[in-house]
Amino acid sequence: MIEIKDIEMSYGKFRALNGINLKLEKGQAAALMGPNGSGKSTLLKSILGLVIPESGKIFVNGEDTKDQFVYRNNIGYMPQIANYPENLKVKELFNIVKDIRSRYNNLDEELIESFKIREIYEKYFGQLSGGYKQRVTASLAFLFDPEILILDEPTASLDPLSTEILKNKILDTKKKDKLLIISSHIVSEMDELADRIVYLLDGSVKLNLPVKDIKNGSGERLGKAITRVLHEKQ
């Protein structure tokens, strides 16, 4: 569903992506992990077309994404930090996004209901707490029932109840033969949500394995198992 071939990207002398090769198929949740500065955000933005790599290719459903934008209609994106205009009411924001999409068959409003978003429709986005902003962006990401979901630190700023609602939504969505890419530092959550771990370090993929292969029946915590496998690969 997404295939990345030899992606290179630099910011000045800093090498953000160093020959990334990666293939992710539908019907799974892939956790994109690694320390700060490892290239996670740059890779996600490259898939979304928000950053143009210096070299390499990205294919979505077999189509080269270079100079294309229609493919993004099949992607739902939840950024780590929501930068929507603060003078927009929440209802206006949803209406604008619907107008931009224009073509869609089904709306998935489950998170709108679960997060009680309609109760804050008349509030300005700038008035919302960080947690409510996260709820709004999560609801927008899932709204158009996309084939691919890219979630960047999705539970950041969420209270425990909202976190459980979103985690259950992710688990339910995974069963619908979609592809989820989740960037997160919370290993315990990825142990619960992810089928595959893609670990980046210094702009390179150091680990790309199913969770079950990383643990290898050891019963280890995921964080400990990842550390062990990375050491074995050195």
Number of C-alpha atoms within 10 A of each C-alpha: 16 17 18 20 15 15 23 21 23 14 8 7 6 11 16 24 25 17 17 19 16 15 12 18 16 17 18 22 28 26 27 27 23 21 13 12 15 20 24 26 18 20 24 21 15 19 23 19 18 11 14 18 22 11 12 16 20 24 17 18 13 10 13 14 19 13 8 10 10 9 15 17 15 16 22 24 21 23 20 18 15 13 11 13 11 13 13 17 18 25 17 16 20 18 12 13 12 16 10 9 12 10 10 13 7 10 12 15 15 13 21 18 12 13 18 14 17 12 12 15 15 12 16 17 24 16 14 15 11 15 15 20 21 24 26 24 23 22 24 22 22 26 21 21 20 21 19 26 23 24 24 20 18 22 22 16 18 17 11 10 10 19 18 13 13 21 17 13 14 19 16 10 21 20 12 12 13 18 24 28 22 25 23 21 16 13 17 11 15 23 17 11 20 22 19 23 25 22 21 23 19 18 25 20 21 16 19 17 15 18 20 15 14 23 18 11 8 10 9 13 12 20 15 12 18 20 11 14 15 13 9 8 8 6
